[in-house]
Amino acid sequence: MSPLIGAGIAVITGVGAGIGIGLATGKAAEAISRQPEAAGKIQTVFFLGIALAEATAIYGFVVAILIYLKG
């Protein structure tokens, strides 16, 4: 039973990634609305942040699968 609990906890990283991406999207939209001429630079940093947030979610998912399969 405990591997299932561990796998469930590992999957919760997806929630954090979703919150992070939502905050990043809101802040990027706000920044672009304030300085439209800097949209290219803002989008570059925005996409880098999204990639890192998604990577943590994928790592959590992989860990959850490994815990489930090993347990």
N, CA and C atoms as a LAMMPS dump frame, in Angstrom:
ITEM: TIMESTEP
0
ITEM: NUMBER OF ATOMS
213
ITEM: BOX BOUNDS ff ff ff
-5.0000000000000000e+02 5.0000000000000000e+02
-5.0000000000000000e+02 5.0000000000000000e+02
-5.0000000000000000e+02 5.0000000000000000e+02
ITEM: ATOMS id mol type element x y z
1 1 1 N 0.814 -1.197 0
2 1 2 C 0 0 0
3 1 3 C 0.856 1.259 0
4 2 1 N 2.033 1.232 0.65
5 2 2 C 2.835 2.446 0.732
6 2 3 C 3.425 2.875 -0.616
7 3 1 N 3.741 1.965 -1.575
8 3 2 C 4.206 2.464 -2.872
9 3 3 C 3.155 3.302 -3.586
10 4 1 N 1.89 2.959 -3.388
11 4 2 C 0.836 3.74 -4.023
12 4 3 C 0.747 5.137 -3.423
13 5 1 N 0.961 5.257 -2.132
14 5 2 C 0.956 6.566 -1.484
15 5 3 C 2.135 7.391 -1.993
16 6 1 N 3.308 6.771 -2.087
17 6 2 C 4.481 7.463 -2.603
18 6 3 C 4.291 7.915 -4.043
19 7 1 N 3.686 7.06 -4.855
20 7 2 C 3.43 7.422 -6.251
21 7 3 C 2.438 8.576 -6.33
22 8 1 N 1.438 8.554 -5.488
23 8 2 C 0.463 9.651 -5.464
24 8 3 C 1.101 10.967 -5.067
25 9 1 N 1.976 10.926 -4.093
26 9 2 C 2.665 12.145 -3.665
27 9 3 C 3.577 12.651 -4.782
28 10 1 N 4.236 11.757 -5.49
29 10 2 C 5.119 12.169 -6.586
30 10 3 C 4.341 12.827 -7.717
31 11 1 N 3.122 12.396 -7.951
32 11 2 C 2.308 12.966 -9.027
33 11 3 C 1.848 14.384 -8.69
34 12 1 N 1.837 14.734 -7.422
35 12 2 C 1.399 16.07 -7.01
36 12 3 C 2.294 17.155 -7.607
37 13 1 N 3.49 16.805 -8.081
38 13 2 C 4.344 17.808 -8.717
39 13 3 C 3.666 18.435 -9.926
40 14 1 N 2.736 17.714 -10.531
41 14 2 C 1.985 18.274 -11.658
42 14 3 C 1.144 19.468 -11.244
43 15 1 N 0.643 19.458 -10.024
44 15 2 C -0.136 20.589 -9.523
45 15 3 C 0.754 21.82 -9.408
46 16 1 N 1.934 21.641 -8.867
47 16 2 C 2.869 22.751 -8.749
48 16 3 C 3.263 23.314 -10.111
49 17 1 N 3.456 22.441 -11.071
50 17 2 C 3.802 22.891 -12.419
51 17 3 C 2.652 23.679 -13.03
52 18 1 N 1.436 23.228 -12.821
53 18 2 C 0.276 23.949 -13.346
54 18 3 C 0.133 25.33 -12.739
55 19 1 N 0.341 25.419 -11.446
56 19 2 C 0.277 26.723 -10.773
57 19 3 C 1.395 27.624 -11.282
58 20 1 N 2.59 27.074 -11.416
59 20 2 C 3.72 27.864 -11.904
60 20 3 C 3.506 28.379 -13.314
61 21 1 N 2.984 27.54 -14.184
62 21 2 C 2.738 27.966 -15.561
63 21 3 C 1.637 29.019 -15.607
64 22 1 N 0.628 28.865 -14.783
65 22 2 C -0.436 29.862 -14.732
66 22 3 C 0.067 31.216 -14.268
67 23 1 N 0.891 31.216 -13.23
68 23 2 C 1.465 32.473 -12.749
69 23 3 C 2.378 33.097 -13.804
70 24 1 N 3.183 32.284 -14.45
71 24 2 C 4.094 32.795 -15.474
72 24 3 C 3.324 33.393 -16.647
73 25 1 N 2.253 32.744 -17.054
74 25 2 C 1.448 33.255 -18.162
75 25 3 C 0.842 34.606 -17.816
76 26 1 N 0.304 34.714 -16.612
77 26 2 C -0.29 35.98 -16.186
78 26 3 C 0.727 37.101 -16.118
79 27 1 N 1.884 36.817 -15.555
80 27 2 C 2.92 37.84 -15.436
81 27 3 C 3.482 38.22 -16.812
82 28 1 N 3.623 37.262 -17.713
83 28 2 C 4.121 37.568 -19.055
84 28 3 C 3.124 38.436 -19.807
85 29 1 N 1.841 38.118 -19.698
86 29 2 C 0.82 38.933 -20.357
87 29 3 C 0.812 40.35 -19.792
88 30 1 N 0.957 40.463 -18.494
89 30 2 C 1.013 41.774 -17.856
90 30 3 C 2.242 42.562 -18.322
91 31 1 N 3.377 41.893 -18.401
92 31 2 C 4.609 42.567 -18.822
93 31 3 C 4.516 43.018 -20.27
94 32 1 N 3.937 42.192 -21.131
95 32 2 C 3.804 42.562 -22.544
96 32 3 C 2.831 43.723 -22.701
97 33 1 N 1.775 43.745 -21.882
98 33 2 C 0.825 44.857 -21.978
99 33 3 C 1.452 46.169 -21.515
100 34 1 N 2.411 46.097 -20.61
101 34 2 C 3.087 47.312 -20.134
102 34 3 C 4.177 47.775 -21.094
103 35 1 N 4.872 46.812 -21.708
104 35 2 C 5.962 47.145 -22.628
105 35 3 C 5.87 46.282 -23.883
106 36 1 N 5.018 46.645 -24.819
107 36 2 C 4.847 45.818 -26.026
108 36 3 C 6.115 45.683 -26.862
109 37 1 N 6.999 46.679 -26.788
110 37 2 C 8.225 46.612 -27.584
111 37 3 C 9.194 45.543 -27.08
112 38 1 N 9.012 45.077 -25.859
113 38 2 C 9.883 44.043 -25.288
114 38 3 C 9.248 42.655 -25.353
115 39 1 N 8.227 42.502 -26.18
116 39 2 C 7.487 41.24 -26.232
117 39 3 C 8.379 40.049 -26.588
118 40 1 N 9.324 40.242 -27.516
119 40 2 C 10.198 39.13 -27.926
120 40 3 C 11.049 38.603 -26.786
121 41 1 N 11.644 39.501 -26.021
122 41 2 C 12.475 39.083 -24.895
123 41 3 C 11.629 38.456 -23.792
124 42 1 N 10.457 39.019 -23.567
125 42 2 C 9.575 38.479 -22.528
126 42 3 C 9.122 37.073 -22.897
127 43 1 N 8.78 36.866 -24.159
128 43 2 C 8.335 35.542 -24.595
129 43 3 C 9.445 34.512 -24.478
130 44 1 N 10.677 34.918 -24.749
131 44 2 C 11.808 33.988 -24.638
132 44 3 C 11.957 33.492 -23.201
133 45 1 N 11.932 34.418 -22.262
134 45 2 C 12.049 34.04 -20.85
135 45 3 C 10.83 33.236 -20.412
136 46 1 N 9.665 33.608 -20.918
137 46 2 C 8.422 32.902 -20.594
138 46 3 C 8.488 31.439 -21.033
139 47 1 N 8.931 31.201 -22.261
140 47 2 C 9 29.822 -22.752
141 47 3 C 10.048 29.002 -22.005
142 48 1 N 11.134 29.63 -21.614
143 48 2 C 12.136 28.935 -20.819
144 48 3 C 11.557 28.524 -19.466
145 49 1 N 10.802 29.422 -18.846
146 49 2 C 10.157 29.107 -17.565
147 49 3 C 9.146 27.987 -17.689
148 50 1 N 8.372 28.012 -18.764
149 50 2 C 7.389 26.937 -18.981
150 50 3 C 8.099 25.595 -19.161
151 51 1 N 9.186 25.593 -19.899
152 51 2 C 9.924 24.345 -20.123
153 51 3 C 10.439 23.775 -18.804
154 52 1 N 10.959 24.636 -17.945
155 52 2 C 11.463 24.156 -16.658
156 52 3 C 10.325 23.661 -15.764
157 53 1 N 9.196 24.339 -15.782
158 53 2 C 8.057 23.906 -14.97
159 53 3 C 7.526 22.553 -15.462
160 54 1 N 7.449 22.39 -16.773
161 54 2 C 6.979 21.118 -17.322
162 54 3 C 7.97 19.996 -17.03
163 55 1 N 9.253 20.313 -17.025
164 55 2 C 10.256 19.289 -16.731
165 55 3 C 10.065 18.734 -15.326
166 56 1 N 9.765 19.606 -14.365
167 56 2 C 9.545 19.105 -13.007
168 56 3 C 8.315 18.211 -12.945
169 57 1 N 7.282 18.557 -13.695
170 57 2 C 6.087 17.714 -13.717
171 57 3 C 6.388 16.353 -14.341
172 58 1 N 7.162 16.348 -15.393
173 58 2 C 7.518 15.084 -16.047
174 58 3 C 8.391 14.233 -15.129
175 59 1 N 9.343 14.862 -14.441
176 59 2 C 10.175 14.117 -13.483
177 59 3 C 9.316 13.488 -12.395
178 60 1 N 8.365 14.232 -11.883
179 60 2 C 7.473 13.685 -10.854
180 60 3 C 6.669 12.513 -11.372
181 61 1 N 6.2 12.614 -12.617
182 61 2 C 5.43 11.532 -13.22
183 61 3 C 6.29 10.282 -13.4
184 62 1 N 7.521 10.467 -13.851
185 62 2 C 8.442 9.329 -14.032
186 62 3 C 8.744 8.676 -12.699
187 63 1 N 8.994 9.497 -11.674
188 63 2 C 9.253 8.949 -10.335
189 63 3 C 8.037 8.163 -9.846
190 64 1 N 6.849 8.691 -10.075
191 64 2 C 5.64 7.985 -9.663
192 64 3 C 5.514 6.63 -10.345
193 65 1 N 5.801 6.592 -11.644
194 65 2 C 5.737 5.315 -12.368
195 65 3 C 6.783 4.336 -11.828
196 66 1 N 7.999 4.833 -11.594
197 66 2 C 9.048 3.958 -11.057
198 66 3 C 8.671 3.421 -9.686
199 67 1 N 8.128 4.263 -8.827
200 67 2 C 7.713 3.813 -7.492
201 67 3 C 6.625 2.756 -7.605
202 68 1 N 5.678 2.988 -8.494
203 68 2 C 4.565 2.04 -8.666
204 68 3 C 5.065 0.7 -9.196
205 69 1 N 5.95 0.734 -10.181
206 69 2 C 6.416 -0.508 -10.791
207 69 3 C 7.379 -1.278 -9.885
208 70 1 N 8.166 -0.578 -9.086
209 70 2 C 9.108 -1.249 -8.174
210 70 3 C 8.404 -1.793 -6.93
211 71 1 N 7.29 -1.164 -6.573
212 71 2 C 6.598 -1.555 -5.336
213 71 3 C 5.729 -2.705 -5.559
